Amino acid sequence: QEHAYPADELMPLTCRGRVRGQEPSRGDVDDALGKFSLTLIDTLDTLVVLNKTKEFEEAVKKVIKDVNLDNDIVVSVFETNIRVLGGLLGGHSVAIMLKEKGEYMQWYNGELLHMAKELGYKLLPAFNTTSGLPYPRVNLKFGVRHPEARTGTETDTCTACAGTLILEFAALSRFTGTSIFEEYARKALDFIWEKRQRSSNLVGVTINIHTGDWVRKDSGVGAGIDSYYEYLLKAYVLLGDDSFLERFNTHYDAIMRYISQPPLLLDVHIHKPMLNARTWMDSLLAFFPGLQVLKGDIRPAIETHEMLYQVIKKHNFLPEAFTTDFRVHWAQHPLRPEFAESTYFLYKATGDPYYLEVGKTLIENLNKYARVPCGFAAMKDVRTGSHEDRMDSFFLAEMFKYLYLLFADKEDMIFDIEDYIFTTEAHLLPLWLSTTNQTISKKNTTTEYTELDDSNFDWTCPNTQILFPNDPMFAQSIREPLKNVVDKSCPRGISRAEDSLGSGPKPPLRARDFMASNPEHLEILKKMGVSLIHLKDGRVQLVQHAVQAASSLDAEDGLRFMQEMIELSSQQQKEQQLPPRAVQIVSHPFFGRVVLTAGPAQFGMDLSKHKAGTRGFVATIKPYNGCSEITNPEAVKEKIALMQRGQCMFAEKARNIQKAGAIGGIVIDDNEGSSSDTAPLFQMAGDGKNTDDITIPMLFLFNKEGNIILDAIREYEAVEVLLSDKAKDRATIFKGKMIPNYIIDSNLEMENMDQKLSENDSHKQNAEEATSASQDVGAVSEEPEEGESSDVTDPDSLSPANADSDSVSISNQDSCVPGTDEAGAPEPACTQGDNQPQEQKTEAESNSKVNWDNKVQPMESILADWNEDIEAFEMMEKDEL
């Protein structure tokens, strides 16, 4: 009021108001500003919660008198709905409550509701799409399609943007008796539900508002999706429509199946939900524990909240994004309230005073690090404590509200907060709206939903006095294993007698020694409360439950074992990341056209420094796993050895084949059906020892790509390949070599190759051949021009993964940990980079054998198939970007 009114926001460092157009543009962030005194409207019901009734009455009069909603300005439909429309409706809700009490607001005659209805009509033009999904932006004066609107050309919107309307729009319809608002919001929700990925029941982050196609196919509970899930459950609470609950339960089951990796919540791909989409989490997911409390699933709520609190204790605030090993990914913190919201709900559910201490920490940090003379400033970097001249309206609308409610006793409140539901902006809507002006006919759609075997769904919207009988020890028992997860220093308990003379307690099994195929190791894990789960994609997941351990000391050993796994993973994540390599089949009848995407090794010859690569015929070794002395060295000498993954370390395989005289090695995945089409790039690590003695190149092929070579051997016996950092064109491959007659005989288009090479004019020819002879990346890549990579995608976009067939992930103390061969010794696996693999089209192959005989399959047919694959891949690549 003193420094910023009537501007939309306060700039706390310069002590003035932020007026759109008068300050440098901040991009999409400014779409929340509409020259409608945003912060004042957003804070109306907060004043009543804080028992500032006189100030509330004066604020309402200012809004009625000064605020203009007919500005020629383009605003975000989502932000305007939750902040302005929600603020007006929340203000109206508490205004009529105060009027009924008889002391304040006796003059009030629904003015805020009239403004809300006016704003609702101004938002309706955004819904003028065939799908019913709204445009992301609208001009308050001219709508969307008007020539002066300066908007309406967008094609995409986020799931939360289109799915976070039902509470405000339905409340507006129920308050006014005008059904159109609720109808539009329901239609948008119905469309998103219909477009969910049916096999995973997940939704993507961004959707095309015209076609309904998913633009961004990653899925999580943070930015871009968060409040969509929140509004499904709260719409059931407010409106009493069972269909919303059924939808929420279906999504929640998928979230807990794929995204939840307690205490982490990691984004996945909607079509490949076992594959993580990124290795970091954004701060908006901090709302999710609060939603889980409302849903009744208390244990994972406590676990995730505790993990977030440990991050806050390390950085004073929750960074906008942080990695799975709790390093800062995005350092800003705009004073977001989601963690405070979850803290409030957990305290209400458990009665544990621990959460009062958490709230106290939040308040102390705000006063110590964010408070400035004119307000509270956002943190520009939580690591340095630097400020940003920014104080978003949600800070007063939500943060103050939740922190006050956390510490308020019932007698501190002038009304019963339990009679209201919070919107995503913490605005208050009365529950009696469920029985008012029901203009939408509800049908029983239960039969449309999959029956979910989860008794947890019986707990939805519980009476907290019955479900969580205020037992602080309940929450404490869940938090205890996680209290050191960020600092990675597990609590030291009572030392075992056998360790009394040592340097400290050590677990009976070390993470680096663990072998998944060792029955004795598995028995030790069971004793420590650690269970082993084999996932569908070949990963091995370790889950630790202290309550299942044989004793408290065994439980501590289990915690230390899991901690070692996390530290081992962190160490590998810091190792050098290498780009993909190429295995190119150069013998008849392939002639370099077939290029297989291969995973690199962190040891042996560095192919990027040997541009010529390593060329030779391939030979299968005996024993096929390569874990002992090679018994057919005469067949392997001066050749590139083929071997199967498993049973021992990669470096051990390399040493054995090098001793047998091999000039290189290719390790083929033993996980049936694995492919670079569907799995991230795999990177072979060393064995923790010095690997300088390994001088030959080693590459890794997934099962599908490896079978292409094995099938070629069965068909043609002599198969020659080139191992290189990137594929070579045929001019380079055959440079200086006599071209065999069979190449000319079998491929007429190369009959003049000698002449073209001598004329140094092969570039154009090879480019044309690359266009006409292209296969999908991972199985067969398009032939490159000279000096270019054969991969259609940038090698940097193919990232080392923590989801390969031998990797291990951890639940409870979750993080990416080194791969463990299911059949034997741990093979330190790949690590996860920040970039994610491009999603590619995967074709079902009816026959594992690839028929390369041109006489059997016409060249025209092959070229048509290859071009179709390339077109599909390019479309998927465009979608992913």
URZI-V79753 format. One record per residue. RES is the residue in one small letter. PHI is phi in degrees with one decimal (999 if undefined). Layout:
RES:PHI ; RES:PHI
This chain:
q:999 ; e:-75.8 ; h:-107.8 ; a:-121.7 ; y:-61.6 ; p:-96.8 ; a:-63.3 ; d:-71.7 ; e:-140.5 ; l:-92.3 ; m:-102.1 ; p:-72.1 ; l:-83.9 ; t:-100.0 ; c:55.8 ; r:-146.1 ; g:-86.4 ; r:-94.8 ; v:-112.2 ; r:-62.4 ; g:98.0 ; q:-98.7 ; e:-116.2 ; p:-55.5 ; s:-65.1 ; r:-108.0 ; g:76.6 ; d:-61.4 ; v:-58.1 ; d:-74.2 ; d:-67.1 ; a:-78.6 ; l:-91.5 ; g:-130.4 ; k:57.3 ; f:-127.4 ; s:49.5 ; l:-52.4 ; t:-62.5 ; l:-63.6 ; i:-66.1 ; d:-67.2 ; t:-105.4 ; l:-55.5 ; d:-73.4 ; t:-63.0 ; l:-59.3 ; v:-72.0 ; v:-59.0 ; l:-80.1 ; n:65.7 ; k:-100.1 ; t:-69.6 ; k:-65.0 ; e:-63.0 ; f:-61.9 ; e:-61.6 ; e:-67.0 ; a:-65.0 ; v:-61.7 ; k:-62.4 ; k:-65.7 ; v:-61.8 ; i:-62.6 ; k:-79.5 ; d:-105.0 ; v:-78.2 ; n:-114.5 ; l:-100.4 ; d:-107.2 ; n:-84.1 ; d:-81.6 ; i:-152.1 ; v:-92.2 ; v:-127.4 ; s:-73.6 ; v:-62.2 ; f:-62.6 ; e:-65.6 ; t:-65.9 ; n:-65.9 ; i:-74.7 ; r:-93.4 ; v:-89.7 ; l:-61.5 ; g:-63.5 ; g:-65.2 ; l:-66.4 ; l:-69.6 ; g:-64.1 ; g:-61.8 ; h:-62.9 ; s:-59.8 ; v:-78.8 ; a:-66.4 ; i:-70.8 ; m:-66.1 ; l:-66.5 ; k:-63.8 ; e:-65.7 ; k:-72.1 ; g:93.2 ; e:-105.9 ; y:-114.0 ; m:59.6 ; q:-67.4 ; w:-82.3 ; y:-67.5 ; n:-133.9 ; g:79.1 ; e:-60.6 ; l:-64.9 ; l:-66.6 ; h:-62.1 ; m:-65.4 ; a:-62.9 ; k:-65.6 ; e:-59.5 ; l:-66.9 ; g:-57.5 ; y:-65.5 ; k:-72.1 ; l:-86.7 ; l:-60.1 ; p:-57.0 ; a:-65.5 ; f:-87.9 ; n:-79.7 ; t:-131.7 ; t:-67.1 ; s:-83.4 ; g:91.2 ; l:-77.0 ; p:-77.4 ; y:-59.4 ; p:-70.5 ; r:-134.3 ; v:-146.4 ; n:-89.1 ; l:-61.9 ; k:-96.1 ; f:-111.9 ; g:78.5 ; v:-119.9 ; r:-87.5 ; h:-63.7 ; p:-55.5 ; e:-95.2 ; a:-73.1 ; r:59.5 ; t:-157.6 ; g:100.3 ; t:-96.4 ; e:-69.4 ; t:-116.8 ; d:-121.2 ; t:-147.0 ; c:-82.3 ; t:-61.1 ; a:-65.4 ; c:-61.8 ; a:-88.8 ; g:-105.2 ; t:-118.9 ; l:-128.9 ; i:-63.3 ; l:-65.9 ; e:-67.7 ; f:-68.9 ; a:-68.1 ; a:-63.3 ; l:-62.8 ; s:-64.9 ; r:-69.0 ; f:-67.3 ; t:-100.2 ; g:80.5 ; t:-99.0 ; s:-77.6 ; i:-59.4 ; f:-66.2 ; e:-63.6 ; e:-61.9 ; y:-65.8 ; a:-66.0 ; r:-65.3 ; k:-61.6 ; a:-64.0 ; l:-64.8 ; d:-60.9 ; f:-66.9 ; i:-61.5 ; w:-60.5 ; e:-66.4 ; k:-91.3 ; r:-59.0 ; q:-73.8 ; r:-67.2 ; s:-75.3 ; s:-106.7 ; n:60.3 ; l:-108.4 ; v:-118.0 ; g:-84.1 ; v:-83.6 ; t:-129.9 ; i:-131.9 ; n:-77.2 ; i:-74.1 ; h:-100.2 ; t:-100.3 ; g:81.5 ; d:-73.9 ; w:-76.7 ; v:-89.2 ; r:-110.5 ; k:-99.8 ; d:-86.9 ; s:-139.5 ; g:-157.3 ; v:-120.9 ; g:-102.2 ; a:-54.0 ; g:94.3 ; i:-130.2 ; d:-38.2 ; s:-76.1 ; y:-62.1 ; y:-64.4 ; e:-58.7 ; y:-76.8 ; l:-64.0 ; l:-70.2 ; k:-72.4 ; a:-65.9 ; y:-65.2 ; v:-64.5 ; l:-78.1 ; l:-104.1 ; g:73.5 ; d:-91.1 ; d:-61.7 ; s:-62.3 ; f:-66.1 ; l:-66.9 ; e:-61.0 ; r:-65.4 ; f:-60.8 ; n:-61.4 ; t:-64.0 ; h:-65.0 ; y:-63.7 ; d:-59.8 ; a:-68.0 ; i:-60.8 ; m:-72.5 ; r:-80.2 ; y:-115.3 ; i:-86.2 ; s:-75.2 ; q:-130.8 ; p:-44.2 ; p:-90.4 ; l:-91.5 ; l:-130.4 ; l:-112.4 ; d:-64.5 ; v:-131.2 ; h:-88.2 ; i:-66.9 ; h:-89.2 ; k:-131.4 ; p:-67.6 ; m:-82.8 ; l:-107.6 ; n:-65.6 ; a:-90.2 ; r:-161.9 ; t:-110.0 ; w:-139.9 ; m:-122.1 ; d:-99.6 ; s:-70.7 ; l:-66.3 ; l:-69.8 ; a:-64.8 ; f:-73.9 ; f:-64.9 ; p:-57.3 ; g:-64.3 ; l:-68.0 ; q:-64.8 ; v:-64.1 ; l:-62.5 ; k:-74.8 ; g:103.6 ; d:-100.5 ; i:-81.1 ; r:-61.2 ; p:-63.3 ; a:-64.0 ; i:-64.6 ; e:-64.5 ; t:-65.8 ; h:-60.9 ; e:-64.9 ; m:-59.5 ; l:-63.8 ; y:-65.6 ; q:-64.9 ; v:-64.8 ; i:-63.3 ; k:-63.8 ; k:-80.0 ; h:-117.1 ; n:75.8 ; f:-137.6 ; l:-85.4 ; p:-60.6 ; e:-56.5 ; a:-153.3 ; f:-145.2 ; t:-83.0 ; t:-68.0 ; d:-104.0 ; f:66.9 ; r:-91.7 ; v:-69.9 ; h:-103.1 ; w:-119.5 ; a:-87.9 ; q:-70.8 ; h:-148.9 ; p:-85.2 ; l:59.8 ; r:-70.0 ; p:-99.4 ; e:-60.7 ; f:-68.0 ; a:-61.7 ; e:-59.5 ; s:-66.0 ; t:-61.7 ; y:-61.1 ; f:-67.7 ; l:-67.1 ; y:-66.5 ; k:-62.4 ; a:-81.9 ; t:-109.4 ; g:67.8 ; d:-78.7 ; p:-62.5 ; y:-55.1 ; y:-74.1 ; l:-69.5 ; e:-66.3 ; v:-61.4 ; g:-61.8 ; k:-62.1 ; t:-60.9 ; l:-60.7 ; i:-65.0 ; e:-63.0 ; n:-66.4 ; l:-62.8 ; n:-70.1 ; k:-83.0 ; y:-112.2 ; a:-109.5 ; r:-74.3 ; v:-129.6 ; p:-54.8 ; c:-107.1 ; g:151.4 ; f:-124.2 ; a:-101.4 ; a:-62.9 ; m:-89.4 ; k:-76.4 ; d:-152.3 ; v:-68.5 ; r:-77.7 ; t:-104.6 ; g:79.2 ; s:-71.5 ; h:-102.6 ; e:-124.9 ; d:-77.5 ; r:-154.9 ; m:-141.1 ; d:-64.6 ; s:-62.6 ; f:-68.2 ; f:-63.4 ; l:-79.1 ; a:-70.5 ; e:-115.7 ; m:-58.0 ; f:-61.9 ; k:-65.1 ; y:-68.3 ; l:-67.4 ; y:-65.3 ; l:-65.2 ; l:-59.8 ; f:-99.5 ; a:-74.3 ; d:-86.9 ; k:-60.2 ; e:-72.8 ; d:-77.6 ; m:-97.4 ; i:-91.7 ; f:-151.5 ; d:-87.9 ; i:-64.2 ; e:-70.6 ; d:-83.5 ; y:-129.9 ; i:-115.4 ; f:-86.2 ; t:-75.4 ; t:-67.1 ; e:-99.8 ; a:67.0 ; h:-82.4 ; l:-97.9 ; l:-120.5 ; p:-72.0 ; l:-68.6 ; w:-69.0 ; l:-62.9 ; s:-62.9 ; t:-111.2 ; t:-112.0 ; n:48.2 ; q:-77.3 ; t:-95.1 ; i:-98.8 ; s:-74.9 ; k:-104.0 ; k:-113.7 ; n:-79.8 ; t:-109.0 ; t:-57.0 ; t:-67.7 ; e:-80.7 ; y:-108.9 ; t:-72.3 ; e:-69.7 ; l:-106.7 ; d:-87.0 ; d:-153.1 ; s:-65.4 ; n:-60.1 ; f:-67.0 ; d:-69.2 ; w:-92.7 ; t:-59.2 ; c:53.3 ; p:-83.5 ; n:-81.1 ; t:-62.8 ; q:-68.0 ; i:-93.8 ; l:-74.7 ; f:-122.2 ; p:-73.6 ; n:36.1 ; d:-108.1 ; p:-57.5 ; m:-68.3 ; f:-61.9 ; a:-67.9 ; q:-64.1 ; s:-64.7 ; i:-81.3 ; r:-73.6 ; e:-52.5 ; p:-66.6 ; l:-107.0 ; k:-67.6 ; n:-117.2 ; v:-64.6 ; v:-79.3 ; d:-74.5 ; k:56.7 ; s:-130.7 ; c:-66.9 ; p:-64.7 ; r:-96.3 ; g:-96.8 ; i:-70.5 ; s:-69.8 ; r:-69.6 ; a:-60.6 ; e:-70.4 ; d:-102.0 ; s:-65.3 ; l:-98.0 ; g:-89.5 ; s:-84.8 ; g:149.4 ; p:-67.4 ; k:-128.1 ; p:-68.2 ; p:-68.6 ; l:-129.5 ; r:-90.0 ; a:-60.7 ; r:-69.9 ; d:-95.1 ; f:-65.2 ; m:-128.5 ; a:-66.4 ; s:-92.4 ; n:-87.2 ; p:-58.4 ; e:-65.2 ; h:-64.3 ; l:-63.7 ; e:-67.3 ; i:-64.3 ; l:-59.5 ; k:-60.1 ; k:-64.3 ; m:-85.9 ; g:82.3 ; v:-105.2 ; s:-110.4 ; l:-112.4 ; i:-121.2 ; h:-93.3 ; l:-83.3 ; k:-62.4 ; d:-87.9 ; g:96.7 ; r:-72.1 ; v:-113.1 ; q:-109.2 ; l:-102.7 ; v:-125.0 ; q:-113.9 ; h:-122.3 ; a:-59.5 ; v:-68.9 ; q:-93.7 ; a:-72.0 ; a:-66.6 ; s:-155.7 ; s:-65.4 ; l:-68.2 ; d:-65.5 ; a:-63.6 ; e:-65.1 ; d:-61.4 ; g:-62.4 ; l:-62.9 ; r:-66.9 ; f:-61.6 ; m:-64.6 ; q:-64.5 ; e:-62.9 ; m:-61.3 ; i:-63.7 ; e:-65.6 ; l:-63.7 ; s:-65.8 ; s:-60.1 ; q:-62.5 ; q:-70.5 ; q:-63.8 ; k:-85.3 ; e:-70.3 ; q:-60.7 ; q:-95.3 ; l:-113.0 ; p:-73.9 ; p:-67.2 ; r:-113.9 ; a:-126.7 ; v:-114.6 ; q:-114.1 ; i:-85.2 ; v:-107.2 ; s:-85.1 ; h:-59.9 ; p:-101.9 ; f:-88.2 ; f:54.2 ; g:87.8 ; r:-73.2 ; v:-90.1 ; v:-122.3 ; l:-106.1 ; t:-73.7 ; a:-121.2 ; g:-84.7 ; p:-82.6 ; a:-119.5 ; q:-87.2 ; f:-142.3 ; g:80.1 ; m:-61.0 ; d:-87.2 ; l:-65.1 ; s:-69.8 ; k:-98.9 ; h:-124.4 ; k:-60.3 ; a:-72.0 ; g:74.7 ; t:-123.3 ; r:-119.4 ; g:-179.1 ; f:-78.4 ; v:-96.9 ; a:-147.1 ; t:-83.9 ; i:-90.7 ; k:-129.4 ; p:-69.6 ; y:-65.1 ; n:-80.1 ; g:68.2 ; c:-93.9 ; s:-140.8 ; e:-57.4 ; i:-71.7 ; t:-92.1 ; n:-122.3 ; p:-62.1 ; e:-65.2 ; a:-82.5 ; v:-98.1 ; k:-57.3 ; e:62.4 ; k:-127.6 ; i:-97.6 ; a:-83.6 ; l:-103.9 ; m:-146.9 ; q:-99.8 ; r:-71.8 ; g:116.5 ; q:78.0 ; c:-160.5 ; m:-70.2 ; f:-60.5 ; a:-62.6 ; e:-65.4 ; k:-60.4 ; a:-61.0 ; r:-64.3 ; n:-66.0 ; i:-75.3 ; q:-64.7 ; k:-64.5 ; a:-80.5 ; g:99.1 ; a:-69.0 ; i:-97.9 ; g:-177.5 ; g:-145.5 ; i:-126.5 ; v:-95.1 ; i:-105.0 ; d:-61.0 ; d:-91.5 ; n:-85.6 ; e:-56.0 ; g:87.2 ; s:-65.7 ; s:-154.1 ; s:-69.1 ; d:-66.5 ; t:-116.9 ; a:-122.7 ; p:-66.9 ; l:-57.6 ; f:-102.8 ; q:-121.2 ; m:-82.9 ; a:-98.1 ; g:-79.4 ; d:-104.6 ; g:84.3 ; k:-110.1 ; n:-71.4 ; t:-111.4 ; d:-63.0 ; d:-74.4 ; i:-90.1 ; t:-116.2 ; i:-91.5 ; p:-77.0 ; m:-128.5 ; l:-129.6 ; f:-118.5 ; l:-119.4 ; f:-68.6 ; n:-58.3 ; k:-62.9 ; e:-68.6 ; g:-62.8 ; n:-66.2 ; i:-62.3 ; i:-69.2 ; l:-63.1 ; d:-65.3 ; a:-63.6 ; i:-63.9 ; r:-63.6 ; e:-83.6 ; y:-121.7 ; e:64.7 ; a:-87.9 ; v:-123.2 ; e:-107.0 ; v:-129.1 ; l:-120.6 ; l:-95.8 ; s:-150.8 ; d:-73.3 ; k:-156.0 ; a:-63.6 ; k:-107.2 ; d:-79.6 ; r:-68.1 ; a:-61.2 ; t:-73.4 ; i:-61.9 ; f:-99.7 ; k:-61.7 ; g:77.0 ; k:-113.7 ; m:-74.2 ; i:-78.2 ; p:-60.8 ; n:-61.9 ; y:-68.1 ; i:-67.8 ; i:-67.4 ; d:-65.1 ; s:-90.1 ; n:-143.8 ; l:-63.5 ; e:-70.2 ; m:-105.2 ; e:-65.6 ; n:-104.3 ; m:-64.9 ; d:-59.0 ; q:-66.0 ; k:-67.9 ; l:-64.1 ; s:-66.2 ; e:-87.8 ; n:54.4 ; d:-128.4 ; s:-83.2 ; h:-57.7 ; k:-65.5 ; q:-60.4 ; n:-66.5 ; a:-62.9 ; e:-66.9 ; e:-65.4 ; a:-63.6 ; t:-69.4 ; s:-92.5 ; a:-132.1 ; s:-118.7 ; q:-120.3 ; d:-65.5 ; v:-61.5 ; g:100.8 ; a:-93.3 ; v:-139.9 ; s:-93.3 ; e:-69.8 ; e:-72.1 ; p:-85.8 ; e:-77.2 ; e:-60.4 ; g:82.5 ; e:-116.9 ; s:-72.7 ; s:-79.5 ; d:-74.1 ; v:-68.2 ; t:-87.6 ; d:-62.8 ; p:-53.0 ; d:-67.3 ; s:-81.9 ; l:-95.3 ; s:-104.3 ; p:-57.1 ; a:-118.7 ; n:-109.0 ; a:-118.3 ; d:-74.3 ; s:-68.3 ; d:-112.5 ; s:-83.4 ; v:-120.2 ; s:-114.0 ; i:-120.3 ; s:-104.2 ; n:78.6 ; q:-104.5 ; d:-66.0 ; s:-169.1 ; c:-71.3 ; v:-123.0 ; p:-61.0 ; g:-65.7 ; t:-126.1 ; d:-64.4 ; e:-63.7 ; a:-94.5 ; g:-168.8 ; a:-67.0 ; p:-68.0 ; e:-102.8 ; p:-52.2 ; a:-96.8 ; c:-71.0 ; t:-120.4 ; q:-95.8 ; g:-87.6 ; d:-73.0 ; n:-80.0 ; q:-110.4 ; p:-64.6 ; q:-67.7 ; e:-76.8 ; q:-126.9 ; k:-75.1 ; t:-110.1 ; e:-100.7 ; a:-73.0 ; e:-103.8 ; s:-72.0 ; n:-122.9 ; s:-72.2 ; k:-82.5 ; v:-96.9 ; n:-92.2 ; w:-101.6 ; d:-77.2 ; n:-64.5 ; k:-72.8 ; v:-82.5 ; q:-115.7 ; p:-58.4 ; m:-59.6 ; e:-60.3 ; s:-66.8 ; i:-62.7 ; l:-63.5 ; a:-63.2 ; d:-63.7 ; w:-63.7 ; n:-63.4 ; e:-64.0 ; d:-63.4 ; i:-62.7 ; e:-61.6 ; a:-64.8 ; f:-63.8 ; e:-62.7 ; m:-65.7 ; m:-65.0 ; e:-63.5 ; k:-63.1 ; d:-60.8 ; e:-65.5 ; l:-65.4
